[in-house]
Amino acid sequence: MKLYSNPQSRGMTVMLLLQELGITDQVEIINVPYENMHQAEYLAINPMGKVPCLVDQDVIITEVAAIFTYLADKYIEKGLAPTLDDPKRGAYLKWMFFTHGPLTEFMDLKGLGVPDEQIEQRTRSLSFGHAQSLLAFLKKGMQEANPYLLGEKISAADVFLGYWLIFAISLKILPYLDEFKPFIQLLAQRDSMKDIPWLQKINA
Ligand SMILES: N[C@@H](CCC(=O)N[C@@H](CS)C(=O)NCC(=O)O)C(=O)O
């Protein structure tokens, strides 16, 4: 497999997953400089001109959540995804796509400095709705985490959500609520996560 990525991009979340799956030696990392992303050679692989992009023989997978889901399922024996018949699969997919959709949308708008009043005018069409709803959803999930989102064992969804939470808190897009602390502190001890540069910023 080949992973097209860039060290200054959300492709870094996939690197954590590779570590958690123990498959770093099975994936060739191809660094795509930003200035090359919209050139013909890379556009032939991903016409969006974006990273990350995973290529597994003839299969091309873009979108972080799709790459996470694909890899965790491909290596299902590693235990980072519930199997198709496991009832935990629902919550797993919920967290995976919440992170990719509403949470990322919220972070993008806040990162752009879109004023709250403008967001409030569009809550019905924005996928996260209200900022308070997003926080309430996260708080409930964190309170129910025991200690991970699906229970005793870490899943790919913990890795994805955990990375985004740490990033959003370090940028002050999300507050570092007490409810988040046990989950983030647990993730911060993992070999895959302990060197995330933003962890120091939030004093996990
Ligand atoms: N929806 C995509 C977004 C990927 C994305 O925006 N990647 C950025 C880096 S974080 C990128 O490749 N930007 C290059 C560009 O737009 O020129 C995903 O989640 O994988």
The ligand as an ORCA input file, in Angstrom:
! r2SCAN-3c Opt
* xyz 0 1
  N     -12.025     15.861      3.200
  C     -10.632     15.536      3.098
  C      -9.851     16.809      3.272
  C      -8.399     16.640      3.021
  C      -7.691     17.977      3.090
  O      -8.299     19.043      3.155
  N      -6.352     17.924      3.049
  C      -5.581     19.143      2.995
  C      -4.455     19.049      4.001
  S      -5.026     18.959      5.671
  C      -4.950     19.267      1.616
  O      -4.564     18.266      1.054
  N      -4.864     20.472      1.065
  C      -4.211     20.702     -0.179
  C      -4.884     21.716     -1.043
  O      -6.085     21.927     -0.904
  O      -4.203     22.284     -1.881
  C     -10.246     14.494      4.139
  O     -10.792     14.534      5.238
  O      -9.417     13.622      3.887
*
